[in-house]
Amino acid sequence: MSDKFDLCVPCAAALFEQGSRMRKVREVPNVKLTCSRCGRRRYGATYQTDGGTALEGKKA
């Protein structure tokens, strides 16, 4: 089962460093979103995970 999350750039980078397996689903230039991990409104993209991520059930 794969989940989709809106992540800001710093949170996505931190999850990649932790070894989470994610891929970008949607990225629109110069768009702000509310991050599913930290809750801040920042620039980012929507990512799809294959499981095993550090996010607890917060979906886009």
N, CA, C and O of each residue as an XYZ file, in Angstrom:
240
protein
N       0.844     -1.178      0.000
C       0.000      0.000      0.000
C       0.886      1.238      0.000
O       1.842      1.335      0.770
N       0.555      2.179     -0.875
C       1.352      3.395     -0.937
C       0.512      4.584     -0.508
O      -0.672      4.676     -0.834
N       1.133      5.483      0.220
C       0.465      6.683      0.720
C       1.098      7.905      0.070
O       2.252      7.871     -0.355
N       0.318      8.992     -0.001
C       0.815     10.244     -0.544
C       0.872     11.290      0.560
O      -0.044     11.402      1.375
N       1.966     12.059      0.575
C       2.185     13.069      1.591
C       2.675     14.352      0.941
O       3.470     14.305      0.002
N       2.207     15.509      1.433
C       2.763     16.797      1.050
C       3.910     17.090      2.012
O       3.705     17.163      3.223
N       5.113     17.258      1.475
C       6.289     17.489      2.308
C       7.034     18.732      1.848
O       7.175     18.978      0.651
N       7.510     19.515      2.817
C       8.356     20.656      2.488
C       9.759     20.132      2.149
O      10.083     18.975      2.417
N      10.567     20.987      1.568
C      11.905     20.588      1.129
C      12.778     20.095      2.294
O      13.412     19.048      2.157
N      12.838     20.808      3.444
C      13.679     20.316      4.545
C      13.228     18.962      5.104
O      14.067     18.119      5.421
N      11.924     18.748      5.227
C      11.433     17.467      5.759
C      11.684     16.333      4.771
O      12.044     15.229      5.178
N      11.499     16.592      3.487
C      11.772     15.564      2.479
C      13.249     15.180      2.494
O      13.584     14.000      2.400
N      14.127     16.165      2.612
C      15.565     15.891      2.663
C      15.913     15.070      3.903
O      16.733     14.156      3.826
N      15.301     15.384      5.042
C      15.574     14.641      6.274
C      15.109     13.188      6.143
O      15.798     12.276      6.602
N      13.961     12.970      5.529
C      13.459     11.599      5.362
C      14.321     10.803      4.389
O      14.543      9.610      4.592
N      14.813     11.461      3.326
C      15.708     10.774      2.400
C      16.991     10.356      3.106
O      17.507      9.266      2.859
N      17.513     11.216      3.987
C      18.731     10.886      4.733
C      18.507      9.723      5.689
O      19.431      8.957      5.962
N      17.271      9.584      6.207
C      16.947      8.475      7.113
C      16.723      7.169      6.358
O      16.591      6.112      6.975
N      16.679      7.233      5.031
C      16.535      6.024      4.236
C      15.116      5.702      3.820
O      14.847      4.573      3.410
N      14.207      6.641      3.906
C      12.832      6.406      3.469
C      12.800      6.284      1.952
O      13.478      7.020      1.236
N      11.995      5.336      1.480
C      11.861      5.129      0.042
C      10.655      5.911     -0.449
O       9.514      5.499     -0.242
N      10.910      7.047     -1.106
C       9.842      7.910     -1.591
C      10.172      8.357     -3.002
O      11.329      8.347     -3.423
N       9.120      8.755     -3.732
C       9.332      9.359     -5.042
C       8.345     10.504     -5.210
O       7.252     10.491     -4.643
N       8.746     11.492     -5.996
C       7.883     12.651     -6.232
C       6.723     12.253     -7.131
O       6.908     11.608     -8.163
N       5.534     12.646     -6.723
C       4.349     12.405     -7.526
C       3.976     13.673     -8.276
O       3.612     13.628     -9.451
N       4.068     14.793     -7.593
C       3.672     16.066     -8.182
C       4.547     17.173     -7.635
O       4.755     17.280     -6.426
N       5.052     17.990     -8.530
C       5.805     19.167     -8.113
C       5.430     20.312     -9.046
O       5.598     20.219    -10.262
N       4.929     21.371     -8.469
C       4.560     22.567     -9.220
C       5.512     23.667     -8.783
O       5.652     23.903     -7.583
N       6.174     24.350     -9.716
C       7.109     25.405     -9.332
C       6.430     26.528     -8.549
O       5.311     26.935     -8.861
N       7.122     27.010     -7.543
C       6.678     28.151     -6.741
C       5.298     27.966     -6.115
O       4.483     28.890     -6.124
N       5.034     26.788     -5.575
C       3.762     26.558     -4.883
C       4.061     26.221     -3.427
O       4.977     25.456     -3.123
N       3.278     26.803     -2.545
C       3.424     26.518     -1.125
C       2.379     25.494     -0.721
O       1.271     25.470     -1.258
N       2.742     24.659      0.220
C       1.828     23.659      0.754
C       2.037     23.550      2.248
O       3.035     24.039      2.777
N       1.111     22.917      2.923
C       1.254     22.665      4.351
C       1.876     21.288      4.515
O       1.298     20.283      4.100
N       3.048     21.246      5.117
C       3.804     20.008      5.254
C       3.076     19.033      6.180
O       2.587     19.417      7.243
N       3.012     17.767      5.760
C       2.366     16.730      6.556
C       3.198     16.330      7.764
O       2.670     15.753      8.714
N       4.484     16.629      7.739
C       5.358     16.216      8.831
C       5.504     17.295      9.901
O       5.327     17.018     11.087
N       5.826     18.522      9.490
C       6.087     19.581     10.473
C       4.924     20.548     10.639
O       4.873     21.282     11.626
N       3.990     20.564      9.696
C       2.822     21.422      9.803
C       3.039     22.860      9.359
O       2.121     23.676      9.450
N       4.225     23.184      8.883
C       4.512     24.540      8.419
C       4.099     24.709      6.958
O       4.009     23.738      6.207
N       3.854     25.945      6.574
C       3.506     26.268      5.189
C       4.785     26.683      4.474
O       5.325     27.762      4.717
N       5.264     25.805      3.583
C       6.533     26.021      2.894
C       6.439     25.519      1.456
O       5.444     24.917      1.053
N       7.507     25.784      0.688
C       7.607     25.239     -0.660
C       7.917     23.753     -0.569
O       8.709     23.329      0.272
N       7.287     22.957     -1.441
C       7.526     21.530     -1.410
C       6.843     20.805     -2.550
O       6.516     21.399     -3.577
N       6.633     19.511     -2.354
C       6.048     18.652     -3.383
C       5.263     17.531     -2.718
O       5.338     17.341     -1.504
N       4.509     16.791     -3.525
C       3.782     15.626     -3.048
C       4.629     14.392     -3.329
O       5.108     14.198     -4.446
N       4.811     13.563     -2.308
C       5.621     12.357     -2.418
C       4.762     11.130     -2.169
O       3.787     11.181     -1.419
N       5.135     10.025     -2.805
C       4.468      8.744     -2.602
C       5.452      7.790     -1.937
O       6.610      7.693     -2.343
N       4.981      7.090     -0.914
C       5.844      6.157     -0.184
C       5.389      4.723     -0.424
O       4.237      4.468     -0.772
N       6.311      3.804     -0.233
C       6.004      2.379     -0.333
C       5.897      1.756      1.043
O       5.903      0.532      1.171
N       5.798      2.581      2.079
C       5.753      2.090      3.457
C       7.091      2.264      4.122
O       8.103      2.488      3.458
N       7.098      2.160      5.442
C       8.337      2.273      6.187
C       8.839      3.698      6.318
O      10.047      3.914      6.414
N       7.950      4.669      6.326
C       8.359      6.051      6.450
C       8.163      6.548      7.863
O       7.475      5.900      8.651
N       8.749      7.677      8.203
C       8.675      8.230      9.556
C       7.393      9.024      9.803
O       7.239      9.633     10.862
N       6.485      9.021      8.848
C       5.221      9.756      9.004
C       4.166      8.820      9.555
O       4.052      7.671      9.127
N       3.395      9.321     10.511
C       2.373      8.490     11.140
C       0.982      8.856     10.640
O       0.286      9.635     11.291
N       0.563      8.317      9.510
C      -0.805      8.428      9.055
C      -1.280      9.796      8.627
O      -2.487      9.991      8.484
N      -0.407     10.743      8.419
C      -0.822     12.055      7.936
C      -0.754     12.029      6.411
O       0.332     11.946      5.837
N      -1.900     12.099      5.763
C      -1.962     11.984      4.319
C      -2.274     13.309      3.663
O      -2.830     14.217      4.282
N      -1.904     13.404      2.390
C      -2.181     14.608      1.607
C      -3.632     14.648      1.197
O      -4.059     15.590      0.529
